[in-house]
Amino acid sequence: MSAIAGIVHTEGQEALWEDSWRLYASLGHIPADTTGVWKGNEAFLSCHAQWITPESVHEKIPLYDEASGLSITADAILDNREQLADQLQISRRELAELADSELILRAYQRWQTDVTSKLLGDFAFAIWDDRKRTLFAARDITGMRSLYYRHDGQRFAFCTLMNPLLSLEGVSKELSESWLSEFLAIPAMHGAADIQLTAYRGVRQLPPAHTLLFRDGKVELNQYHRWDEVEPLRLKSDGEYVEAFRDVFAQAVSTRLRTHRQVAAALSGGLDSGAVVGFASGTLRSQGKKLNAYSYVPVSDFKDYTPKTLLADERPFIRSTVNHVGNISENYLDFEGRSPFSEVDTWLEMMEMPYKFFENSFWIRGFYEKASEQDAGVLLTGARGNFTISWGPALEYYASLMRSGRWVRLFKEMKQYSERTGMKFSRIARITAQKAYPERFQSSRSGGIPHATNQLIHPEFAQKTGVLDRLGSLVVLQGGAQADALKVRAEKFNNLAIASKNGAMATKCSLRYRAWERDPTSDARVIQFCLSVPIEQYVNQGTDRSLIRRATSPELPDNVRLNQRVRGVQPADWLHRMIPDWGAFTSEIRALCSDSRVAGILNTDRIYAALQNIPQPRPELASHPDLRLMMHSLIVYRYIRQF
């Protein structure tokens, strides 16, 4: 794992050297096991490296190959090393000493710009060809590692982080109004629909699944992968689907355990993280290692207000998993004294931009801190499992059966689902009908798209930037009919803005705490497999998420694996944690509403109305849209004050 940077400069050696030093020095705050630089006549590459894999300990990076005139700097962990070695005729003995960066360089020497189709894993890298005077860069399919760049005429610079690119000669730190307008207008968790935009004017990002070629003063981008037209997988029996799932998922988990340090994992009481932990524990046992599991729990004085179908404290299910799986060191972490409010400045510094995942901010960072304390090189998660391994939206599937007139199967499935979940058959039927024919149930209150005055973005700023016209149908505001589950799932994987948001968070947390986030549920092989499986394997006999429930019978206890009656909710206590700081929070919101720096950008009338709507905080209001509006506005306010 590395923070990489580089520059191609054709305006003379002195200018190249001055900018190179600025780039290198601006990464000095990154904790590094070693640093390295390479400088040619027109190009400079650097790396602040953190040793995660056994091979990285002796890695020379940046690496220059004199025979080919190629230099590489890379932030990469490859998951198909053996396959690449076979294709490149590298012996297992040599492979054992070969760092991932050198393996990428050898692959590039053979396949040139087609190399990305051969690589599996989390990576961002750049290769300078001294003879052709070209720079080639690439980012992995799911965007787990970030890469930003700036192009000023004959000067091209790139970096893992954004702020170093603002330290270059002649560059000023300016807010990107296009990015900010999209961030404010889009209610979803990601920042901007334009996958190249960043929060800073003049700084772009290389999108996931893209390559970049810089030559003759021009930048060329190319998307090398999409999740379109995945060929359906047709197997003979349910058992064969289970066996195929276990094979691909076990491989994804196993390859993500490659570290000479400790291994940690985020563990809830659900299926995704439970499956990751279940598959990882046995492999680690054979290596003589124990898995450190981190589980968020509410603070001790929190009273659970959630309905009986939700569970704020998942410890009973977590303990069942831990006892069943074994070889796990439990860590129940409540992070007392922390809240989304107390985390804002740290996250703004770390992310280099505003963010929307404030409810989870304190425990996400807390997990990384704990991983750092325990010298974990890898932090396993199951973050994308809801759309891969544990996908299976029963009610949406039943809506499709209703629309297609498959009544016998529909009634049988709904009856079985009612028995398994305890939900009344009449309620299941009503919800299914609403999903199947939303236009018939749409009321005047929910129809259409609310006017921009109801949202965080100021109407004048929206009009000035043209953001609503620019985004069009992408702006799906609260209150509309529910989207089709199949379309939502496809959008999740092809929406590179979502991948960029996830990758930025993973990269920046990983660098700060020297623990690489690795998600087997986001493995390209797992995604490919899960998209190829027919929906009947995911919803069957009244069981949602059917495939993973059947496939994890050795790894998970039945009370977790077959649970369809309650689900965990994280973190239900976020507002409860903020009550001691409520006065400071509301005071800052009032200051925001009268601050000229955000007037005409944030919809201060709407924000003030939200404040008036909630005079006193009650924990059960945690999901209230006015509270989310105020928290988002505060985060943006503190960010804008930096300019």
Secondary structure, DSSP 8 states (H G I E B T S, - for coil): -EEEEEEEE-S-HHHHHHHHHHHHHTTTTS--SEEEEEE-SSEEEEEEE---SGGGGG--SSEEETTTTEEEEEEEEES-HHHHHHHTT--HHHHTT--HHHHHHHHHHHHGGGGGGG--EEEEEEEEETTTTEEEEEE-TT--S--EEEEETTEEEEESSSGGGGSSTT----B-HHHHHHHHH--SSSS-SSTT--SBTT-EE--TTEEEEEETTEEEEEE-----S------SSHHHHHHHHHHHHHHHHHHTT--SSEEEEE--SSHHHHHHHHHHHHHHHHTT--EEEEEE---TT----S-TTEES--HHHHHHHHHHH-SEEEEEE--TT--HHHHHHHHHHHHSS--S-GGGHHHHHHHHHHHHHTTEEEEE--TTGGGTTT---HHHHHHHHHHTT-HHHHHHHHHHHHHHH---HHHHHHHHHHHH-HHHH--TTTSS---GGGSSB-HHHHHHHTHHHHHGGG---TTS----HHHHHHHHHH-HHHHHHHHHHHHHHHHHHT-EEE-GGG-HHHHHHHHHS-GGGTSBTTBTTHHHHHHTTTTS-HHHHT--S-EE-TTTTHHHHHGGGHHHHHHHHHHHHT-TTTBTTB-HHHHHHHHHH-SS--GGGTT-HHHHHHHHHHHHHHHHTT-
